[in-house]
């Protein structure tokens, strides 16, 4: 050790920053591999990961179908279960993050807990940038194609995602526009033609033009579903999955 300090007892290790990983419905029930990957990456970045109580929900599906009274009831139940969450709340599904950040305080303006939870919401990339600024992601060094979720375009922003992809060596731009599935829109009768046309504007041409070995990225469950349905077997993945595989 320096200065003759060899053998001296060391001080306690610094307490890792704690983040709460939000168990959104899509990740919890339809894509648990995304949640497992996110935990692996966050822990590799030196963060302690905890989960809120079971049964929390952002109310997105009720908001998107106009059932606002039901959404308010779900959100009040969620706030009762969560209480005051310490530290940032990492939400992997962009649509759920947008609902918590904007719809929650708008629907419950008289509940101060709503504003506090909304202010704590972070995307996966924002969490890593803010809570583990010195962490170096694994290098993938390959081109990337795919879809930036509409709610990231409109509500959340994707600047942190762009910086994280650059640090991980994922080159290229993801598609603008919309994948066309748009939550429940593409599943409803009479919408299939419009839904596919939206995907055919930018997303599907980008996938067809992708160089060999390109990573296919889509953080949104709807976007990944649309890609699987319309792109002849291509499988898109959340950025957390790609980083976890490369660790």
C-alpha positions, -999 to +999 in steps of 0.1 A: +000+000+000+011+036-004+027+054+025+033+023+045-004+017+049-003-020+039-024-041+063-044-013+077-081-020+079-100-004+050-130+018+055-165+005+047-173+001+010-194+030-003-231+022-003-243+017-038-269+040-052-304+024-050-328+025-079-364+011-080-371-010-111-408-005-121-425-038-129-446-026-158-472-050-171-455-056-204-422-065-189-437-084-159-460-106-179-450-106-216-412-099-218-396-108-184-363-113-202-361-075-205-364-071-168-338-097-160-314-081-185-320-047-169-312-060-134-280-075-147-269-043-163-279-020-134-260-042-110-230-043-132-231-005-131-228-007-093-264+000-085-286-017-059-320-026-075-352-030-056-388-035-067-420-018-055-448-039-041-468-062-064-498-048-082-486-014-092-496+000-125-492+032-145-528+031-158-516+034-194-541+009-210-570+027-193-558+061-204-553+051-240-588+037-242-604+067-225-613+051-192-600+080-171-620+073-140-607+037-139-572+051-146-575+074-116-586+045-093-556+024-105-532+052-100-545+060-065-541+023-056-506+024-070-496+055-049-510+039-018-489+008-024-457+026-033-457+055-009-426+077-013-401+058-034-365+066-025-343+075-054-350+072-091-377+049-106-364+031-137-392+023-161-382+000-190-413+004-212-413+039-227-451+041-229-454+033-191-427+058-183-445+085-203-478+077-185-461+080-151-442+112-159-471+131-175-505+114-172-502+106-135-498+142-122-523+154-148-550+129-136-543+134-099-533+170-096-544+173-059-522+144-047-486+155-040-475+119-042-483+119-079-459+147-087-432+132-065-434+098-083-436+115-117-404+135-110-386+103-100-393+084-132-362+077-154-357+056-185-332+029-185-306+050-202-313+081-180-308+059-149-274+047-160-263+082-171-274+099-138-267+072-112-236+055-127-219+082-148-185+065-146-197+031-157-184+019-190-209-001-210-196-032-229-186-025-265-209-041-291-193-023-321-220-031-346-245-011-365-280-007-351-314-003-367-349-003-352-375+020-337-375+048-312-408+046-294-433+073-302-435+083-265-398+089-265-402+112-295-431+131-279-426+129-241-394+114-228-367+124-252-340+100-264-308+120-258-296+097-231-303+067-252-283+081-281-253+088-258-255+053-243-257+036-277-227+057-288-206+046-258-215+010-264-204+012-301-239+009-316-238+031-347-265+044-369-299+060-364-331+044-354-362+050-374-384+080-368-421+079-374-442+052-359-441+014-360-479+015-366-490-008-338-496+022-315-507+003-284-540-013-290-547+006-323-531-021-346-550-049-329-585-034-335-606-045-364-603-023-395-569-009-385-545-035-400-540-017-433-532+017-417-510+000-391-489-018-417-487+013-438-472+032-409-446+005-405-438+005-442-430+042-442-397+041-424-393+011-401-396-018-425-374-003-452-347+004-426-348-033-415-346-045-451-316-022-457-298-032-425-262-045-430-255-081-419-250-084-382-269-052-373-286-051-339-323-046-341-334-023-313-368-014-299-374-005-263-412-005-267-431-038-265-455-026-292-426-019-316-410-053-310-444-070-316-449-051-349-414-059-360-419-096-353-452-096-372-442-077-403-405-082-409-402-119-418-389-132-385-367-103-373-365-101-335-360-067-320-346-064-285-345-038-257-312-020-253-309-037-218-309-071-235-281-062-259-259-048-231-266-077-208-256-102-234-223-084-240-213-082-203 
